[in-house]
Amino acid sequence: MKINTGFIKRFIADQYVVVAVGEAADVFSGLVYLNESSSLLWDRLLSGASVEDLVSVLVDTYDVSQDVASADVMDFISELNAIHAIDHEQ
């Protein structure tokens, strides 16, 4: 999986946000606020991480169980799918 072009992360007023630009803004015109862990996942998705990679980084970074990390990753991916921010073919 990889982040679709047209979605960018910025740090604004002590908060990471994702915005759509260009043609992606025709599909999604809001903001997505990222906490520390979702910002980490976003960065991994920029380089084409798998679900397993994302779960591993949460387990290693935050010392959470595999089940908790897996549920969090699936929730995050679901949110990104809803705004068409993920390309599953890469």
C-alpha positions in Angstrom: 0.0 0.0 0.0 1.1 3.5 -0.6 -0.3 7.0 -0.2 -1.9 8.3 -3.3 -0.4 11.4 -4.9 -2.4 14.5 -4.1 -2.4 13.9 -0.3 0.2 15.7 1.8 1.1 15.9 5.5 1.9 19.2 7.1 2.7 20.3 10.6 0.5 23.2 11.4 0.0 24.8 14.9 1.6 21.9 16.7 -0.5 19.3 14.9 0.0 17.1 11.9 -2.7 17.3 9.3 -3.3 15.7 5.9 -4.8 17.7 3.1 -5.7 16.9 -0.5 -4.3 19.0 -3.3 -4.8 19.1 -7.0 -7.3 16.5 -8.4 -7.5 14.7 -5.0 -9.1 17.9 -3.6 -12.1 17.2 -5.9 -12.7 13.9 -3.9 -11.8 15.1 -0.4 -11.8 18.7 0.7 -11.4 18.4 4.5 -8.5 17.9 6.9 -7.3 14.7 8.6 -5.7 15.3 11.9 -2.9 12.8 12.8 -1.7 12.0 16.3 1.9 10.8 16.8 1.2 7.1 16.0 -0.9 7.8 12.9 1.8 10.3 11.6 4.3 7.5 12.0 2.1 5.1 10.0 1.5 7.8 7.3 5.3 8.2 6.9 5.7 4.4 6.5 2.8 4.3 3.9 4.7 6.9 1.8 7.3 4.3 1.0 4.8 1.5 0.5 4.5 -0.4 3.7 2.4 -3.5 4.2 -0.2 -4.0 6.9 2.3 -6.3 8.7 5.0 -3.6 8.5 2.6 -1.1 10.0 1.6 -3.4 12.9 5.3 -4.2 13.6 6.2 -0.5 13.8 3.5 0.1 16.3 4.4 -2.9 18.4 8.1 -1.9 18.4 7.6 1.8 19.0 4.8 1.8 21.5 5.1 -1.5 23.3 1.5 -2.5 22.5 0.2 -6.0 21.8 -0.1 -7.3 18.3 -3.9 -7.4 18.6 -4.1 -3.7 19.7 -1.6 -2.6 17.0 -3.5 -4.6 14.3 -6.8 -3.1 15.3 -5.3 0.4 15.2 -3.7 -0.1 11.8 -7.0 -1.4 10.3 -8.9 1.5 11.7 -6.3 3.9 10.3 -6.4 2.2 6.9 -10.2 2.3 6.9 -10.1 6.1 7.5 -7.7 6.6 4.7 -9.7 4.4 2.4 -12.8 6.5 3.1 -11.0 9.6 1.6 -9.3 7.6 -1.2 -5.8 8.3 0.2 -4.4 4.8 -0.3 -3.3 3.1 -3.4 -3.5 -0.7 -2.7 -1.9 -1.7 -5.9 1.6 -0.5 -5.1 
